[in-house]
Amino acid sequence: MSVYVDIEKRLGSFFLKVRLEAENETMALLGASGCGKSMTLKCIAGIEKPDRGCIVVDGVTLFDSENHIDLPPQERRVGLMFQNYALFPNMTVLQNIRAGASREKNRTVREAKVRQVMDRFELAELAGHYPAQLSGGQQQRVALARILVSDPRLLLLDEPFSALDSHLRFRLEQDVRKVLRSFEGTTLLVSHDRDEVFRMADSVVVMNHGSVDVCGRKKEVFAHPKTKAAAILTGCKNISPLKPCGDNTAIALDWGIKLTTAEPIGHATHLGIRMHDICHGAGENSVSCRVVEELENPFSYTVMLCPKEADCKVPIGWELDKETWHTLRAEELLIHLPPQAIVLLEDK
């Protein structure tokens, strides 16, 4: 099943302008808080109305400003799971899930669907419990069951793990991945967690200040983020403005060093390299550095380096495992930044 979204909406000084397409996949909307991710989902679900544009799901037009089409939420067959799950507090688990099946008028068929989805999510023993009596994980399972029993064309998950601790989040991610693999349709997942996006999604839309910054297959976006905002959101910590000095050479102004790149500089305004892509020893783009700080993480070290005899304004971060750092630890080190690991970025 496919989804096509091309909408605009102004909210005071904030302007949302989003265009995306997906089909039979999990697409993640990745971005910082306030960039318009959740608003996009609300427009698709019919909770908010765009100022202009169109929304089409599986060939059915849900919204079209030019043709004055605006289906009410209950007719869109779009399942939206909110961050807080939005369960009815005065209804039991069974009643909440029955509410999701209300479109089915045949009582026998409706009850069969409810029983089936409750068995699937192992909720039968909790049928008489109210939401306040459930754990966060149990509430999430009920919310998903209530959505899926309605036979949605499209699943919308708005930061479904944000309210959970890290251990429970990891366990429930596994459960949700199983649901998404069995769902015969498209899912849009909102998140600001790059690791969660990489584990859950097939493709990624990076949003920045209300608009789409970068869109593509997950691995391509992480390997070649193209913009400074996308690089930051996908976890690149070492980013410097650049000054071109050749087709494939530039000075990293924050680090005060000249670097050769694998790709032509073109219109790039910044360059970056991920902390784990820095290499020890001599090689292309070798740099002698002073160690200015070492930060111990649970399973690694982040070593902050300043190139010697350079106007270094911001240290370069290098992440390496603890055993390697214990072997290499010194006040000065030689590293190199492989050209193929340097990403060229535009500051949109």
Secondary structure, DSSP 8 states (H G I E B T S, - for coil): -EEEEEEEEEETTEEEEEEEEEESSEEEEE--TTSSHHHHHHHHHTSS--SEEEEEETTEEEEETTTTEE--GGGT-EEEE-TT----TTS-HHHHHHHHTTT---HHHHHHHHHHHHHHTT-GGGTT--GGGS-HHHHHHHHHHHHHTT--SEEEEESTTTTS-HHHHHHHHHHHHHHHHH-SSEEEEEES-HHHHHHH-SEEEEEETTEEEEEEEHHHHHH---BHHHHHHTT--EEEEEEEEETTEEEETTTTEEEE-SS--TT--EEEE-GGG-EESSSTTEEEEEEEEEEE-SSEEEEEEEETTS--SS-EEEEEEHHHHHHH--SEEEEE--GGG-EEEB--
